[in-house]
Amino acid sequence: MDDTRNALQAGLPERRKAGQASHLPEISPISLTSLLYALSLFIFYYQGFIGGTSFIAAAAGVLGWVLMFYAVFRSGAHLRMADPSLVLPQIGAALATMLLVAYLEPSTRIALVPFMLVAFSFGVCRLTTSTITLLAMLCLLSHLGIVLAHAQVEGYGMEFRAGLLQWFVLALTLPAMIAVGKQIQTLRLTLRATRHQLEHYEERSIRDDLTGLYNRRQLQMDLERARLTCGARSASFSLCLIDVDHFKQINDSHGHLAGDTVLRDFARIARDSVRDSDILGRFGGDEFMLILPETDLKGAVVHAERLRVYAQFLDFSRVMEQRHISLSIGVAQYRPGEKVTDLIARADAGLYRAKQLGRNRVEWVD
Ligand SMILES: Nc1nc2c(ncn2[C@@H]2O[C@H](COP(=O)(O)OP(=O)(O)OP(=O)(O)O)[C@@H](O)[C@H]2O)c(=O)[nH]1
């Protein structure tokens, strides 16, 4: 039964926003990159560039911290931290592993530059400029230290010059990559702000300014959606057209501001008294529309009657001598196959009848 109601509600912006909460991946891209690094070490081992012990120790180290971050993400512990994405500790762990392996196994230095750049690329969009710059300087200094330490042992020959050249390339490309990353970050922030603005305008475009309820255009779209949903599921829904009695007189005697207060206050109690699944809006002037999914005529009349009674208890003594208002309501149940305009016309006929029979009542035309 709730399916139709949910399908109807699916058109509402609140629903559109629901489910947008992002979930962080449990195996992060940084962890995946480190696993790829471990795989490249296997090739070094396979080709005989590094020993089996070094490979196993390095791979176990990578696997160890990847599993540790996996456990943190799975347990939800990351949500309690200042940056739940844990980008800095992950990048730190990846870089420290790579530098250590490059120090212990000089032949792996060739893998250092590309993997370092990839690790940094995950941080440039998330970390502040000062943090990423500091991290880059630390990496460059450590890398230079490794090259010099190896030179102390192996001498300052071709190997040293090649290592220095590699370091120089990294020293040039890293700042450039940080600059590009910062531009992407700015673009991301602009996009996010634009999306929020769009959502704001989208929300405003479907609301009535005075009451905050859905406006006529949105009501008509919701009615059409309700009709299609009912056609597909052979369920039904009902419609109430609600009109404030002698509203023109209120305006004429007490002014438009008093009239506005009446509309606003009524909208508030009407919104509070309907179910979450019901769709309430201002159809125009002093006329409101209530769409009741999964509700037959009898149920709709009960809803309308309750609303009529609630409205009678509203006290407007602060804005006009006439303390109370009354409502006339026309109700109609959707007939399979009929057009939305016909349904509205039948509810309107009920409303007309309520007015004819003396107002302050709920009527329908069968
Ligand atoms: N204050 C205020 N008045 C509005 C607004 N929109 C429409 N109106 C007025 O609402 C009044 C609607 O009156 P009607 O529905 O025609 O007549 P009524 O006095 O309610 O009479 P019955 O419906 O027969 O009881 C008109 O005077 C409009 O000018 C608004 O946003 N604020």
The ligand as an SDF file (V2000), in Angstrom:
LIG
                    3D

 32 34  0  0  0  0  0  0  0  0999 V2000
   -4.5540   39.2690    1.4590 N   0  0  0  0  0  0  0  0  0  0  0  0
   -4.4850   38.5660    0.3320 C   0  0  0  0  0  0  0  0  0  0  0  0
   -5.5780   38.4660   -0.4510 N   0  0  0  0  0  0  0  0  0  0  0  0
   -5.5460   37.7730   -1.5710 C   0  0  0  0  0  0  0  0  0  0  0  0
   -4.3660   37.1120   -1.9900 C   0  0  0  0  0  0  0  0  0  0  0  0
   -4.6260   36.4700   -3.1560 N   0  0  0  0  0  0  0  0  0  0  0  0
   -5.9130   36.7220   -3.4580 C   0  0  0  0  0  0  0  0  0  0  0  0
   -6.4930   37.5120   -2.5090 N   0  0  0  0  0  0  0  0  0  0  0  0
   -7.8650   37.9850   -2.4120 C   0  0  0  0  0  0  0  0  0  0  0  0
   -8.6890   36.9190   -2.0380 O   0  0  0  0  0  0  0  0  0  0  0  0
  -10.0160   37.2710   -2.3570 C   0  0  0  0  0  0  0  0  0  0  0  0
  -10.6870   36.0100   -2.8900 C   0  0  0  0  0  0  0  0  0  0  0  0
  -12.0460   36.1610   -2.6880 O   0  0  0  0  0  0  0  0  0  0  0  0
  -13.0740   35.1640   -3.3280 P   0  0  0  0  0  0  0  0  0  0  0  0
  -12.6000   33.7580   -3.1350 O   0  0  0  0  0  0  0  0  0  0  0  0
  -13.3370   35.5830   -4.7050 O   0  0  0  0  0  0  0  0  0  0  0  0
  -14.3150   35.4030   -2.4830 O   0  0  0  0  0  0  0  0  0  0  0  0
  -14.6320   35.1610   -0.9530 P   0  0  0  0  0  0  0  0  0  0  0  0
  -14.7290   36.4730   -0.2880 O   0  0  0  0  0  0  0  0  0  0  0  0
  -13.6430   34.2130   -0.3520 O   0  0  0  0  0  0  0  0  0  0  0  0
  -16.0260   34.5280   -1.0410 O   0  0  0  0  0  0  0  0  0  0  0  0
  -16.4180   33.0270   -0.9430 P   0  0  0  0  0  0  0  0  0  0  0  0
  -15.2820   32.2360   -1.4740 O   0  0  0  0  0  0  0  0  0  0  0  0
  -17.6440   32.8990   -1.7670 O   0  0  0  0  0  0  0  0  0  0  0  0
  -16.6860   32.7770    0.4930 O   0  0  0  0  0  0  0  0  0  0  0  0
   -9.9460   38.3910   -3.3780 C   0  0  0  0  0  0  0  0  0  0  0  0
  -10.3740   39.5780   -2.7730 O   0  0  0  0  0  0  0  0  0  0  0  0
   -8.4450   38.4950   -3.7080 C   0  0  0  0  0  0  0  0  0  0  0  0
   -8.0280   39.8080   -3.9530 O   0  0  0  0  0  0  0  0  0  0  0  0
   -3.2010   37.2460   -1.1620 C   0  0  0  0  0  0  0  0  0  0  0  0
   -2.1230   36.7120   -1.4320 O   0  0  0  0  0  0  0  0  0  0  0  0
   -3.3280   37.9700   -0.0230 N   0  0  0  0  0  0  0  0  0  0  0  0
  1  2  1  0
  2  3  2  0
  2 32  1  0
  3  4  1  0
  4  5  2  0
  4  8  1  0
  5  6  1  0
  5 30  1  0
  6  7  2  0
  7  8  1  0
  8  9  1  0
  9 10  1  0
  9 28  1  0
 10 11  1  0
 11 12  1  0
 11 26  1  0
 12 13  1  0
 13 14  1  0
 14 15  2  0
 14 16  1  0
 14 17  1  0
 17 18  1  0
 18 19  2  0
 18 20  1  0
 18 21  1  0
 21 22  1  0
 22 23  2  0
 22 24  1  0
 22 25  1  0
 26 27  1  0
 26 28  1  0
 28 29  1  0
 30 31  2  0
 30 32  1  0
M  END
$$$$
